[in-house]
């Protein structure tokens, strides 16, 4: 599977996995959370609210893809 084939694939996302926006390349790191959306550090990507969007470009969660640690 290429890196672009995992858009929207959520069954293999682990709690500590970092994900990258496929639009602007902003990285969501659970260790950091998202200050702009008041998401606490330690929040896994899988439990982000359904309406959470990229803090940089406003892309939906489905545009994020897993990246190597």
Phi and psi restraints in degrees (range 20) as a CNS / XPLOR table:
assign (resid 1 and name C) (resid 2 and name N)
       (resid 2 and name CA) (resid 2 and name C) 1.0 -80.6 20.0 2
assign (resid 2 and name N) (resid 2 and name CA)
       (resid 2 and name C) (resid 3 and name N) 1.0 164.9 20.0 2
assign (resid 2 and name C) (resid 3 and name N)
       (resid 3 and name CA) (resid 3 and name C) 1.0 -58.9 20.0 2
assign (resid 3 and name N) (resid 3 and name CA)
       (resid 3 and name C) (resid 4 and name N) 1.0 -31.7 20.0 2
assign (resid 3 and name C) (resid 4 and name N)
       (resid 4 and name CA) (resid 4 and name C) 1.0 -80.9 20.0 2
assign (resid 4 and name N) (resid 4 and name CA)
       (resid 4 and name C) (resid 5 and name N) 1.0 -12.3 20.0 2
assign (resid 4 and name C) (resid 5 and name N)
       (resid 5 and name CA) (resid 5 and name C) 1.0 -81.1 20.0 2
assign (resid 5 and name N) (resid 5 and name CA)
       (resid 5 and name C) (resid 6 and name N) 1.0 -7.3 20.0 2
assign (resid 5 and name C) (resid 6 and name N)
       (resid 6 and name CA) (resid 6 and name C) 1.0 -101.3 20.0 2
assign (resid 6 and name N) (resid 6 and name CA)
       (resid 6 and name C) (resid 7 and name N) 1.0 17.0 20.0 2
assign (resid 6 and name C) (resid 7 and name N)
       (resid 7 and name CA) (resid 7 and name C) 1.0 -57.0 20.0 2
assign (resid 7 and name N) (resid 7 and name CA)
       (resid 7 and name C) (resid 8 and name N) 1.0 128.3 20.0 2
assign (resid 7 and name C) (resid 8 and name N)
       (resid 8 and name CA) (resid 8 and name C) 1.0 78.4 20.0 2
assign (resid 8 and name N) (resid 8 and name CA)
       (resid 8 and name C) (resid 9 and name N) 1.0 -3.0 20.0 2
assign (resid 8 and name C) (resid 9 and name N)
       (resid 9 and name CA) (resid 9 and name C) 1.0 -82.9 20.0 2
assign (resid 9 and name N) (resid 9 and name CA)
       (resid 9 and name C) (resid 10 and name N) 1.0 116.6 20.0 2
assign (resid 9 and name C) (resid 10 and name N)
       (resid 10 and name CA) (resid 10 and name C) 1.0 -115.0 20.0 2
assign (resid 10 and name N) (resid 10 and name CA)
       (resid 10 and name C) (resid 11 and name N) 1.0 -13.9 20.0 2
assign (resid 10 and name C) (resid 11 and name N)
       (resid 11 and name CA) (resid 11 and name C) 1.0 -68.5 20.0 2
assign (resid 11 and name N) (resid 11 and name CA)
       (resid 11 and name C) (resid 12 and name N) 1.0 -20.0 20.0 2
assign (resid 11 and name C) (resid 12 and name N)
       (resid 12 and name CA) (resid 12 and name C) 1.0 -106.2 20.0 2
assign (resid 12 and name N) (resid 12 and name CA)
       (resid 12 and name C) (resid 13 and name N) 1.0 13.0 20.0 2
assign (resid 12 and name C) (resid 13 and name N)
       (resid 13 and name CA) (resid 13 and name C) 1.0 -85.5 20.0 2
assign (resid 13 and name N) (resid 13 and name CA)
       (resid 13 and name C) (resid 14 and name N) 1.0 116.4 20.0 2
assign (resid 13 and name C) (resid 14 and name N)
       (resid 14 and name CA) (resid 14 and name C) 1.0 -88.6 20.0 2
assign (resid 14 and name N) (resid 14 and name CA)
       (resid 14 and name C) (resid 15 and name N) 1.0 167.8 20.0 2
assign (resid 14 and name C) (resid 15 and name N)
       (resid 15 and name CA) (resid 15 and name C) 1.0 -59.6 20.0 2
assign (resid 15 and name N) (resid 15 and name CA)
       (resid 15 and name C) (resid 16 and name N) 1.0 -38.5 20.0 2
assign (resid 15 and name C) (resid 16 and name N)
       (resid 16 and name CA) (resid 16 and name C) 1.0 -94.5 20.0 2
assign (resid 16 and name N) (resid 16 and name CA)
       (resid 16 and name C) (resid 17 and name N) 1.0 2.3 20.0 2
assign (resid 16 and name C) (resid 17 and name N)
       (resid 17 and name CA) (resid 17 and name C) 1.0 -68.5 20.0 2
assign (resid 17 and name N) (resid 17 and name CA)
       (resid 17 and name C) (resid 18 and name N) 1.0 136.8 20.0 2
assign (resid 17 and name C) (resid 18 and name N)
       (resid 18 and name CA) (resid 18 and name C) 1.0 -89.9 20.0 2
assign (resid 18 and name N) (resid 18 and name CA)
       (resid 18 and name C) (resid 19 and name N) 1.0 143.0 20.0 2
assign (resid 18 and name C) (resid 19 and name N)
       (resid 19 and name CA) (resid 19 and name C) 1.0 -126.9 20.0 2
assign (resid 19 and name N) (resid 19 and name CA)
       (resid 19 and name C) (resid 20 and name N) 1.0 150.4 20.0 2
assign (resid 19 and name C) (resid 20 and name N)
       (resid 20 and name CA) (resid 20 and name C) 1.0 -121.7 20.0 2
assign (resid 20 and name N) (resid 20 and name CA)
       (resid 20 and name C) (resid 21 and name N) 1.0 136.5 20.0 2
assign (resid 20 and name C) (resid 21 and name N)
       (resid 21 and name CA) (resid 21 and name C) 1.0 -67.6 20.0 2
assign (resid 21 and name N) (resid 21 and name CA)
       (resid 21 and name C) (resid 22 and name N) 1.0 128.6 20.0 2
assign (resid 21 and name C) (resid 22 and name N)
       (resid 22 and name CA) (resid 22 and name C) 1.0 -76.6 20.0 2
assign (resid 22 and name N) (resid 22 and name CA)
       (resid 22 and name C) (resid 23 and name N) 1.0 -5.3 20.0 2
assign (resid 22 and name C) (resid 23 and name N)
       (resid 23 and name CA) (resid 23 and name C) 1.0 -96.2 20.0 2
assign (resid 23 and name N) (resid 23 and name CA)
       (resid 23 and name C) (resid 24 and name N) 1.0 -52.7 20.0 2
assign (resid 23 and name C) (resid 24 and name N)
       (resid 24 and name CA) (resid 24 and name C) 1.0 -118.2 20.0 2
assign (resid 24 and name N) (resid 24 and name CA)
       (resid 24 and name C) (resid 25 and name N) 1.0 -1.9 20.0 2
assign (resid 24 and name C) (resid 25 and name N)
       (resid 25 and name CA) (resid 25 and name C) 1.0 71.8 20.0 2
assign (resid 25 and name N) (resid 25 and name CA)
       (resid 25 and name C) (resid 26 and name N) 1.0 16.4 20.0 2
assign (resid 25 and name C) (resid 26 and name N)
       (resid 26 and name CA) (resid 26 and name C) 1.0 -67.6 20.0 2
assign (resid 26 and name N) (resid 26 and name CA)
       (resid 26 and name C) (resid 27 and name N) 1.0 136.6 20.0 2
assign (resid 26 and name C) (resid 27 and name N)
       (resid 27 and name CA) (resid 27 and name C) 1.0 -99.9 20.0 2
assign (resid 27 and name N) (resid 27 and name CA)
       (resid 27 and name C) (resid 28 and name N) 1.0 130.4 20.0 2
assign (resid 27 and name C) (resid 28 and name N)
       (resid 28 and name CA) (resid 28 and name C) 1.0 -96.0 20.0 2
assign (resid 28 and name N) (resid 28 and name CA)
       (resid 28 and name C) (resid 29 and name N) 1.0 116.6 20.0 2
assign (resid 28 and name C) (resid 29 and name N)
       (resid 29 and name CA) (resid 29 and name C) 1.0 -112.3 20.0 2
assign (resid 29 and name N) (resid 29 and name CA)
       (resid 29 and name C) (resid 30 and name N) 1.0 116.7 20.0 2
assign (resid 29 and name C) (resid 30 and name N)
       (resid 30 and name CA) (resid 30 and name C) 1.0 -56.0 20.0 2
assign (resid 30 and name N) (resid 30 and name CA)
       (resid 30 and name C) (resid 31 and name N) 1.0 -29.9 20.0 2
assign (resid 30 and name C) (resid 31 and name N)
       (resid 31 and name CA) (resid 31 and name C) 1.0 -64.1 20.0 2
assign (resid 31 and name N) (resid 31 and name CA)
       (resid 31 and name C) (resid 32 and name N) 1.0 -27.2 20.0 2
assign (resid 31 and name C) (resid 32 and name N)
       (resid 32 and name CA) (resid 32 and name C) 1.0 -97.9 20.0 2
assign (resid 32 and name N) (resid 32 and name CA)
       (resid 32 and name C) (resid 33 and name N) 1.0 -28.2 20.0 2
assign (resid 32 and name C) (resid 33 and name N)
       (resid 33 and name CA) (resid 33 and name C) 1.0 70.5 20.0 2
assign (resid 33 and name N) (resid 33 and name CA)
       (resid 33 and name C) (resid 34 and name N) 1.0 -152.4 20.0 2
assign (resid 33 and name C) (resid 34 and name N)
       (resid 34 and name CA) (resid 34 and name C) 1.0 -143.5 20.0 2
assign (resid 34 and name N) (resid 34 and name CA)
       (resid 34 and name C) (resid 35 and name N) 1.0 99.4 20.0 2
assign (resid 34 and name C) (resid 35 and name N)
       (resid 35 and name CA) (resid 35 and name C) 1.0 -59.9 20.0 2
assign (resid 35 and name N) (resid 35 and name CA)
       (resid 35 and name C) (resid 36 and name N) 1.0 -38.9 20.0 2
assign (resid 35 and name C) (resid 36 and name N)
       (resid 36 and name CA) (resid 36 and name C) 1.0 -60.1 20.0 2
assign (resid 36 and name N) (resid 36 and name CA)
       (resid 36 and name C) (resid 37 and name N) 1.0 -36.8 20.0 2
assign (resid 36 and name C) (resid 37 and name N)
       (resid 37 and name CA) (resid 37 and name C) 1.0 -100.0 20.0 2
assign (resid 37 and name N) (resid 37 and name CA)
       (resid 37 and name C) (resid 38 and name N) 1.0 7.8 20.0 2
assign (resid 37 and name C) (resid 38 and name N)
       (resid 38 and name CA) (resid 38 and name C) 1.0 57.6 20.0 2
assign (resid 38 and name N) (resid 38 and name CA)
       (resid 38 and name C) (resid 39 and name N) 1.0 42.4 20.0 2
assign (resid 38 and name C) (resid 39 and name N)
       (resid 39 and name CA) (resid 39 and name C) 1.0 -95.9 20.0 2
assign (resid 39 and name N) (resid 39 and name CA)
       (resid 39 and name C) (resid 40 and name N) 1.0 121.0 20.0 2
assign (resid 39 and name C) (resid 40 and name N)
       (resid 40 and name CA) (resid 40 and name C) 1.0 -66.7 20.0 2
assign (resid 40 and name N) (resid 40 and name CA)
       (resid 40 and name C) (resid 41 and name N) 1.0 149.8 20.0 2
assign (resid 40 and name C) (resid 41 and name N)
       (resid 41 and name CA) (resid 41 and name C) 1.0 -60.7 20.0 2
assign (resid 41 and name N) (resid 41 and name CA)
       (resid 41 and name C) (resid 42 and name N) 1.0 147.0 20.0 2
assign (resid 41 and name C) (resid 42 and name N)
       (resid 42 and name CA) (resid 42 and name C) 1.0 90.2 20.0 2
assign (resid 42 and name N) (resid 42 and name CA)
       (resid 42 and name C) (resid 43 and name N) 1.0 2.3 20.0 2
assign (resid 42 and name C) (resid 43 and name N)
       (resid 43 and name CA) (resid 43 and name C) 1.0 -86.3 20.0 2
assign (resid 43 and name N) (resid 43 and name CA)
       (resid 43 and name C) (resid 44 and name N) 1.0 114.8 20.0 2
assign (resid 43 and name C) (resid 44 and name N)
       (resid 44 and name CA) (resid 44 and name C) 1.0 -64.9 20.0 2
assign (resid 44 and name N) (resid 44 and name CA)
       (resid 44 and name C) (resid 45 and name N) 1.0 150.7 20.0 2
assign (resid 44 and name C) (resid 45 and name N)
       (resid 45 and name CA) (resid 45 and name C) 1.0 -57.1 20.0 2
assign (resid 45 and name N) (resid 45 and name CA)
       (resid 45 and name C) (resid 46 and name N) 1.0 -39.2 20.0 2
assign (resid 45 and name C) (resid 46 and name N)
       (resid 46 and name CA) (resid 46 and name C) 1.0 -62.5 20.0 2
assign (resid 46 and name N) (resid 46 and name CA)
       (resid 46 and name C) (resid 47 and name N) 1.0 -23.2 20.0 2
assign (resid 46 and name C) (resid 47 and name N)
       (resid 47 and name CA) (resid 47 and name C) 1.0 -104.1 20.0 2
assign (resid 47 and name N) (resid 47 and name CA)
       (resid 47 and name C) (resid 48 and name N) 1.0 7.5 20.0 2
assign (resid 47 and name C) (resid 48 and name N)
       (resid 48 and name CA) (resid 48 and name C) 1.0 -62.2 20.0 2
assign (resid 48 and name N) (resid 48 and name CA)
       (resid 48 and name C) (resid 49 and name N) 1.0 148.1 20.0 2
assign (resid 48 and name C) (resid 49 and name N)
       (resid 49 and name CA) (resid 49 and name C) 1.0 -56.7 20.0 2
assign (resid 49 and name N) (resid 49 and name CA)
       (resid 49 and name C) (resid 50 and name N) 1.0 149.1 20.0 2
assign (resid 49 and name C) (resid 50 and name N)
       (resid 50 and name CA) (resid 50 and name C) 1.0 -58.3 20.0 2
assign (resid 50 and name N) (resid 50 and name CA)
       (resid 50 and name C) (resid 51 and name N) 1.0 -28.8 20.0 2
assign (resid 50 and name C) (resid 51 and name N)
       (resid 51 and name CA) (resid 51 and name C) 1.0 -93.0 20.0 2
assign (resid 51 and name N) (resid 51 and name CA)
       (resid 51 and name C) (resid 52 and name N) 1.0 7.3 20.0 2
assign (resid 51 and name C) (resid 52 and name N)
       (resid 52 and name CA) (resid 52 and name C) 1.0 -64.2 20.0 2
assign (resid 52 and name N) (resid 52 and name CA)
       (resid 52 and name C) (resid 53 and name N) 1.0 141.3 20.0 2
assign (resid 52 and name C) (resid 53 and name N)
       (resid 53 and name CA) (resid 53 and name C) 1.0 -133.7 20.0 2
assign (resid 53 and name N) (resid 53 and name CA)
       (resid 53 and name C) (resid 54 and name N) 1.0 161.6 20.0 2
assign (resid 53 and name C) (resid 54 and name N)
       (resid 54 and name CA) (resid 54 and name C) 1.0 -55.6 20.0 2
assign (resid 54 and name N) (resid 54 and name CA)
       (resid 54 and name C) (resid 55 and name N) 1.0 128.7 20.0 2
assign (resid 54 and name C) (resid 55 and name N)
       (resid 55 and name CA) (resid 55 and name C) 1.0 -69.9 20.0 2
assign (resid 55 and name N) (resid 55 and name CA)
       (resid 55 and name C) (resid 56 and name N) 1.0 -14.0 20.0 2
assign (resid 55 and name C) (resid 56 and name N)
       (resid 56 and name CA) (resid 56 and name C) 1.0 -96.5 20.0 2
assign (resid 56 and name N) (resid 56 and name CA)
       (resid 56 and name C) (resid 57 and name N) 1.0 -45.5 20.0 2
assign (resid 56 and name C) (resid 57 and name N)
       (resid 57 and name CA) (resid 57 and name C) 1.0 -122.1 20.0 2
assign (resid 57 and name N) (resid 57 and name CA)
       (resid 57 and name C) (resid 58 and name N) 1.0 -1.5 20.0 2
assign (resid 57 and name C) (resid 58 and name N)
       (resid 58 and name CA) (resid 58 and name C) 1.0 72.3 20.0 2
assign (resid 58 and name N) (resid 58 and name CA)
       (resid 58 and name C) (resid 59 and name N) 1.0 19.2 20.0 2
assign (resid 58 and name C) (resid 59 and name N)
       (resid 59 and name CA) (resid 59 and name C) 1.0 -70.3 20.0 2
assign (resid 59 and name N) (resid 59 and name CA)
       (resid 59 and name C) (resid 60 and name N) 1.0 148.9 20.0 2
assign (resid 59 and name C) (resid 60 and name N)
       (resid 60 and name CA) (resid 60 and name C) 1.0 -73.0 20.0 2
assign (resid 60 and name N) (resid 60 and name CA)
       (resid 60 and name C) (resid 61 and name N) 1.0 165.2 20.0 2
assign (resid 60 and name C) (resid 61 and name N)
       (resid 61 and name CA) (resid 61 and name C) 1.0 -54.2 20.0 2
assign (resid 61 and name N) (resid 61 and name CA)
       (resid 61 and name C) (resid 62 and name N) 1.0 -32.9 20.0 2
assign (resid 61 and name C) (resid 62 and name N)
       (resid 62 and name CA) (resid 62 and name C) 1.0 -64.7 20.0 2
assign (resid 62 and name N) (resid 62 and name CA)
       (resid 62 and name C) (resid 63 and name N) 1.0 -15.1 20.0 2
assign (resid 62 and name C) (resid 63 and name N)
       (resid 63 and name CA) (resid 63 and name C) 1.0 -89.1 20.0 2
assign (resid 63 and name N) (resid 63 and name CA)
       (resid 63 and name C) (resid 64 and name N) 1.0 0.1 20.0 2
assign (resid 63 and name C) (resid 64 and name N)
       (resid 64 and name CA) (resid 64 and name C) 1.0 -90.9 20.0 2
assign (resid 64 and name N) (resid 64 and name CA)
       (resid 64 and name C) (resid 65 and name N) 1.0 143.5 20.0 2
assign (resid 64 and name C) (resid 65 and name N)
       (resid 65 and name CA) (resid 65 and name C) 1.0 -129.8 20.0 2
assign (resid 65 and name N) (resid 65 and name CA)
       (resid 65 and name C) (resid 66 and name N) 1.0 148.3 20.0 2
assign (resid 65 and name C) (resid 66 and name N)
       (resid 66 and name CA) (resid 66 and name C) 1.0 -66.5 20.0 2
assign (resid 66 and name N) (resid 66 and name CA)
       (resid 66 and name C) (resid 67 and name N) 1.0 141.4 20.0 2
assign (resid 66 and name C) (resid 67 and name N)
       (resid 67 and name CA) (resid 67 and name C) 1.0 -122.6 20.0 2
assign (resid 67 and name N) (resid 67 and name CA)
       (resid 67 and name C) (resid 68 and name N) 1.0 158.3 20.0 2
assign (resid 67 and name C) (resid 68 and name N)
       (resid 68 and name CA) (resid 68 and name C) 1.0 -64.5 20.0 2
assign (resid 68 and name N) (resid 68 and name CA)
       (resid 68 and name C) (resid 69 and name N) 1.0 144.3 20.0 2
